[in-house]
Amino acid sequence: MTTLTASDPTMDAVESPIASDLLGPLQVPSAALLTFPAGLLGFPEARRWALIPSGRDGLAWLQSADASDLIFLLADPFHWFPGYEIDVPNMSATPGEVVTPESIAVFAIVTLPGGGNDRASANLRAPVLLDVASRTGRQMVLADDRYQVQTPFDLE
């Protein structure tokens, strides 16, 4: 698997303004913009996203480029959950084109606690897959019942 960060040297210098209710106004390299043709689960209309570094290893923000209030914390499951493994499908929309697992970055969406004694959790059952080369993404629901939608996650 590949690690993808918003500071990837392959990204160009052209920047796009993105509004974020959580992070404030952002200037994001255009190449950091990602397209999710089918959106994310529960958000099929949200197709343009920006990957924003969080400042911590293994974590990043996924900010909607079209809805300033739509943002997710992403965790690299291979970093935070030793032994996590999935079979990466061919994500290519072009017949005959092969996308190798090495060009795919995998993330789990993190649900942050809302207060009280809630703990953060990571959705290991429906990872977000990013094709580094084409800057496209999709969310995939795994049939593997070893992984849960709300896996306890310690951010410390």
C-alpha positions as a Markdown table, in Angstrom:
| # | Residue | x | y | z |
|---|---|---|---|---|
| 1 | Met | 0.0 | 0.0 | 0.0 |
| 2 | Thr | 1.0 | 3.6 | -0.5 |
| 3 | Thr | 1.0 | 6.4 | 1.9 |
| 4 | Leu | -0.6 | 9.6 | 0.5 |
| 5 | Thr | -0.1 | 12.9 | 2.2 |
| 6 | Ala | -1.1 | 16.4 | 1.2 |
| 7 | Ser | 2.6 | 17.4 | 1.1 |
| 8 | Asp | 3.3 | 14.8 | -1.5 |
| 9 | Pro | 6.1 | 16.2 | -3.8 |
| 10 | Thr | 4.2 | 15.1 | -6.9 |
| 11 | Met | 1.5 | 17.7 | -6.2 |
| 12 | Asp | 1.7 | 20.9 | -8.3 |
| 13 | Ala | 1.9 | 24.5 | -7.0 |
| 14 | Val | -1.5 | 25.7 | -8.3 |
| 15 | Glu | -3.7 | 26.2 | -5.3 |
| 16 | Ser | -7.5 | 26.1 | -4.9 |
| 17 | Pro | -9.4 | 27.8 | -2.1 |
| 18 | Ile | -11.4 | 25.5 | 0.1 |
| 19 | Ala | -13.7 | 26.6 | 2.9 |
| 20 | Ser | -13.8 | 24.5 | 6.0 |
| 21 | Asp | -15.9 | 25.2 | 9.1 |
| 22 | Leu | -13.5 | 23.3 | 11.3 |
| 23 | Leu | -10.1 | 24.2 | 9.8 |
| 24 | Gly | -10.9 | 27.7 | 8.4 |
| 25 | Pro | -10.1 | 29.0 | 4.9 |
| 26 | Leu | -7.6 | 26.7 | 3.1 |
| 27 | Gln | -5.4 | 27.0 | 0.1 |
| 28 | Val | -5.0 | 23.4 | -1.2 |
| 29 | Pro | -2.7 | 22.3 | -4.1 |
| 30 | Ser | -5.0 | 21.5 | -7.0 |
| 31 | Ala | -3.4 | 18.1 | -7.3 |
| 32 | Ala | -4.5 | 17.4 | -3.7 |
| 33 | Leu | -8.1 | 17.5 | -4.8 |
| 34 | Leu | -9.7 | 14.1 | -5.1 |
| 35 | Thr | -12.7 | 12.9 | -7.0 |
| 36 | Phe | -15.1 | 10.3 | -5.5 |
| 37 | Pro | -17.4 | 9.4 | -8.5 |
| 38 | Ala | -19.9 | 7.7 | -6.2 |
| 39 | Gly | -19.4 | 10.0 | -3.2 |
| 40 | Leu | -19.0 | 8.5 | 0.2 |
| 41 | Leu | -21.5 | 6.2 | 2.0 |
| 42 | Gly | -24.3 | 8.5 | 3.1 |
| 43 | Phe | -23.0 | 11.4 | 1.0 |
| 44 | Pro | -23.4 | 10.4 | -2.6 |
| 45 | Glu | -23.5 | 14.0 | -3.8 |
| 46 | Ala | -20.2 | 14.9 | -2.2 |
| 47 | Arg | -17.7 | 14.0 | -5.0 |
| 48 | Arg | -14.9 | 16.6 | -4.7 |
| 49 | Trp | -12.6 | 16.4 | -1.6 |
| 50 | Ala | -9.3 | 17.6 | -0.4 |
| 51 | Leu | -6.8 | 15.6 | 1.6 |
| 52 | Ile | -5.4 | 17.9 | 4.4 |
| 53 | Pro | -2.5 | 16.9 | 6.6 |
| 54 | Ser | -3.4 | 16.7 | 10.3 |
| 55 | Gly | 0.1 | 17.2 | 11.7 |
| 56 | Arg | 0.1 | 13.7 | 13.2 |
| 57 | Asp | 1.5 | 10.6 | 11.6 |
| 58 | Gly | -1.1 | 8.3 | 10.3 |
| 59 | Leu | -3.9 | 10.9 | 10.4 |
| 60 | Ala | -5.3 | 13.3 | 7.8 |
| 61 | Trp | -8.5 | 15.3 | 7.2 |
| 62 | Leu | -10.8 | 14.7 | 4.2 |
| 63 | Gln | -12.6 | 18.0 | 3.6 |
| 64 | Ser | -15.4 | 18.3 | 1.1 |
| 65 | Ala | -14.5 | 20.9 | -1.5 |
| 66 | Asp | -18.2 | 21.8 | -1.9 |
| 67 | Ala | -19.6 | 21.7 | 1.6 |
| 68 | Ser | -17.6 | 23.6 | 4.3 |
| 69 | Asp | -19.3 | 21.7 | 7.1 |
| 70 | Leu | -18.5 | 18.2 | 5.7 |
| 71 | Ile | -15.1 | 16.9 | 7.0 |
| 72 | Phe | -13.8 | 13.5 | 8.2 |
| 73 | Leu | -10.8 | 12.5 | 10.2 |
| 74 | Leu | -9.0 | 9.7 | 8.4 |
| 75 | Ala | -6.6 | 7.2 | 10.0 |
| 76 | Asp | -4.1 | 4.9 | 8.2 |
| 77 | Pro | -5.3 | 1.5 | 9.4 |
| 78 | Phe | -2.0 | -0.1 | 8.8 |
| 79 | His | -0.3 | 2.5 | 11.1 |
| 80 | Trp | -2.9 | 2.3 | 13.9 |
| 81 | Phe | -4.2 | -1.3 | 13.7 |
| 82 | Pro | -1.3 | -3.8 | 13.3 |
| 83 | Gly | -2.5 | -6.9 | 11.4 |
| 84 | Tyr | -5.2 | -5.0 | 9.4 |
| 85 | Glu | -5.3 | -6.3 | 5.8 |
| 86 | Ile | -7.7 | -6.1 | 2.9 |
| 87 | Asp | -7.8 | -7.2 | -0.7 |
| 88 | Val | -7.6 | -4.0 | -2.8 |
| 89 | Pro | -9.9 | -4.2 | -5.9 |
| 90 | Asn | -9.0 | -2.8 | -9.3 |
| 91 | Met | -10.3 | 0.8 | -9.0 |
| 92 | Ser | -9.8 | 1.6 | -12.7 |
| 93 | Ala | -12.8 | 3.0 | -14.6 |
| 94 | Thr | -10.9 | 2.4 | -17.8 |
| 95 | Pro | -11.3 | -1.1 | -19.2 |
| 96 | Gly | -7.9 | -2.8 | -19.5 |
| 97 | Glu | -6.1 | -0.4 | -17.2 |
| 98 | Val | -4.6 | -2.1 | -14.1 |
| 99 | Val | -4.2 | -0.2 | -10.8 |
| 100 | Thr | -1.7 | -2.0 | -8.6 |
| 101 | Pro | -2.2 | -2.2 | -4.8 |
| 102 | Glu | 1.0 | -0.1 | -4.4 |
| 103 | Ser | -0.7 | 2.9 | -5.9 |
| 104 | Ile | -3.7 | 2.7 | -3.5 |
| 105 | Ala | -3.8 | 4.5 | -0.1 |
| 106 | Val | -6.2 | 3.1 | 2.4 |
| 107 | Phe | -7.8 | 5.1 | 5.2 |
| 108 | Ala | -10.5 | 4.4 | 7.9 |
| 109 | Ile | -13.0 | 7.1 | 8.8 |
| 110 | Val | -12.7 | 8.1 | 12.5 |
| 111 | Thr | -15.7 | 9.1 | 14.5 |
| 112 | Leu | -14.7 | 11.5 | 17.3 |
| 113 | Pro | -16.3 | 11.5 | 20.7 |
| 114 | Gly | -19.1 | 13.9 | 21.2 |
| 115 | Gly | -18.6 | 14.4 | 24.9 |
| 116 | Gly | -19.0 | 12.5 | 28.1 |
| 117 | Asn | -17.3 | 9.1 | 28.2 |
| 118 | Asp | -17.5 | 8.5 | 24.4 |
| 119 | Arg | -14.4 | 7.1 | 22.8 |
| 120 | Ala | -13.2 | 7.7 | 19.2 |
| 121 | Ser | -13.8 | 4.8 | 16.8 |
| 122 | Ala | -12.5 | 3.9 | 13.4 |
| 123 | Asn | -14.6 | 2.3 | 10.6 |
| 124 | Leu | -12.4 | -0.6 | 9.6 |
| 125 | Arg | -15.3 | -2.3 | 7.8 |
| 126 | Ala | -15.7 | 0.4 | 5.1 |
| 127 | Pro | -12.3 | 1.8 | 4.3 |
| 128 | Val | -11.7 | 4.8 | 2.0 |
| 129 | Leu | -9.5 | 3.8 | -0.9 |
| 130 | Leu | -7.5 | 6.5 | -2.9 |
| 131 | Asp | -5.9 | 5.9 | -6.2 |
| 132 | Val | -2.8 | 8.0 | -5.9 |
| 133 | Ala | -2.1 | 8.2 | -9.7 |
| 134 | Ser | -5.6 | 9.3 | -10.8 |
| 135 | Arg | -6.6 | 11.1 | -7.6 |
| 136 | Thr | -9.8 | 9.2 | -7.4 |
| 137 | Gly | -11.4 | 7.5 | -4.4 |
| 138 | Arg | -14.1 | 5.3 | -3.2 |
| 139 | Gln | -15.4 | 3.8 | -0.1 |
| 140 | Met | -15.6 | 0.0 | 0.0 |
| 141 | Val | -17.7 | -2.1 | 2.4 |
| 142 | Leu | -15.7 | -5.3 | 3.3 |
| 143 | Ala | -17.5 | -8.6 | 3.5 |
| 144 | Asp | -14.8 | -9.6 | 6.1 |
| 145 | Asp | -16.6 | -9.7 | 9.5 |
| 146 | Arg | -13.2 | -9.5 | 11.4 |
| 147 | Tyr | -13.6 | -5.7 | 11.1 |
| 148 | Gln | -16.2 | -3.5 | 12.7 |
| 149 | Val | -17.8 | -0.2 | 11.8 |
| 150 | Gln | -17.0 | 1.2 | 15.3 |
| 151 | Thr | -13.6 | -0.2 | 16.3 |
| 152 | Pro | -12.3 | 1.6 | 19.5 |
| 153 | Phe | -9.6 | 4.0 | 18.6 |
| 154 | Asp | -7.2 | 5.7 | 21.0 |
| 155 | Leu | -5.8 | 9.0 | 19.5 |
| 156 | Glu | -3.1 | 9.2 | 22.2 |
